[in-house]
Each structure stands twice: as C-alpha cells, then as structure tokens.
Amino acid sequence: MMLAFYIDKLFDYLPDYTIDGVTIRRSATPYFGMELNLTI
C-alpha cells in the first residue's frame, strides 16, 4: 500500500495592487490532494 499527499499553492504570494485608486486584493486557495494505491 502506498499513500501520497500533496499541497499546492500553500505559500503562494499574490501582492495587492492599485488601479485608478482602487485596491485589488488577490488571494490563492490552497489545494490539498491524496492518492492511495493498493496492490493485492
């Protein structure tokens, strides 16, 4: 049995920026995944 776990975008830095006086705040949602392989 093998188990794999991964996390994507955990430490993704997206800076805020301003366009025409409007501040745009960006964020990234981390993605969690798991894979399980079972051999009989």
C-alpha distances in whole Angstrom, upper triangle without the diagonal:
4,7,10,14,17,21,23,27,27,30,32,35,38,41,44,47,50,52,56,55,52,49,46,43,39,36,32,30,26,24,20,17,13,11,7,6,5,6,9
4,7,10,14,17,20,24,23,26,28,32,34,38,41,43,47,49,52,52,49,46,43,40,36,33,29,27,23,21,17,14,11,8,6,5,7,9,12
4,7,10,14,17,20,20,23,25,29,31,35,37,40,44,45,49,49,46,43,39,36,33,29,26,23,20,17,14,11,7,6,5,6,9,12,15
4,7,11,13,17,17,20,21,25,27,31,34,37,40,42,46,45,42,39,36,33,30,26,23,20,17,14,11,8,6,5,6,9,12,14,18
4,7,10,14,13,16,18,22,24,28,30,33,37,39,42,42,39,36,33,29,26,23,19,17,13,11,8,6,4,6,9,12,15,18,21
4,7,10,10,13,15,18,21,24,27,30,33,35,39,39,36,32,29,26,23,20,16,14,10,8,6,5,6,9,12,15,18,21,24
4,7,6,10,11,15,17,21,23,26,30,32,36,35,32,29,26,23,19,16,12,11,7,6,5,6,9,12,15,18,21,25,28
4,6,8,9,13,14,18,21,23,27,29,32,32,29,26,23,20,17,14,10,9,6,5,7,8,12,14,18,20,24,27,30
4,6,5,9,11,14,17,20,23,25,29,29,26,23,19,17,13,10,7,7,5,7,9,12,15,18,21,24,28,31,34
4,6,9,12,15,18,21,24,27,30,30,27,23,21,17,14,11,8,8,5,8,9,12,15,18,21,24,28,31,34
4,6,10,12,15,19,22,25,29,28,25,22,19,16,13,11,9,10,8,11,13,16,19,22,25,28,31,34,37
4,6,10,13,16,19,22,25,25,23,19,16,13,10,8,7,9,8,11,14,17,20,23,26,29,33,35,39
4,6,10,13,16,19,23,22,20,16,14,11,9,8,8,11,12,15,17,20,24,27,30,33,36,39,43
4,7,9,13,15,19,19,16,13,10,8,6,6,7,11,13,16,19,22,25,28,32,35,38,41,45
4,6,10,13,17,16,14,11,9,7,7,8,11,14,16,19,23,26,29,32,36,38,42,45,48
4,7,10,13,12,10,7,6,5,6,9,12,16,18,21,25,28,31,34,38,41,44,47,51
4,7,10,10,8,6,5,7,9,12,15,18,21,24,28,31,34,37,41,44,47,50,54
4,7,6,5,4,6,9,11,15,18,21,24,27,31,34,38,40,44,47,50,53,57
4,5,5,7,8,11,13,17,20,23,26,29,33,35,39,42,46,48,52,55,58
4,6,8,10,14,17,20,23,27,30,32,36,39,43,45,49,52,55,58,62
4,6,10,13,16,19,23,26,29,32,35,39,42,45,49,52,55,58,62
4,6,10,13,16,20,23,26,29,32,35,39,42,46,49,52,55,58
4,6,10,13,17,20,23,26,29,32,36,39,43,46,49,52,56
4,6,10,13,16,20,22,26,29,33,36,39,42,46,49,52
4,7,10,13,16,20,23,26,30,33,36,40,43,46,49
4,7,10,13,16,20,23,26,30,33,36,40,43,46
4,7,10,13,16,19,23,26,30,33,36,39,43
4,6,9,13,16,20,23,26,29,33,36,39
4,6,10,13,17,20,23,27,30,33,36
4,7,10,14,17,20,23,27,30,33
4,7,10,14,17,20,23,27,30
4,7,11,14,17,20,24,27
4,7,10,14,17,20,23
4,7,10,13,17,20
4,7,10,13,16
4,7,10,13
4,7,10
4,7
4
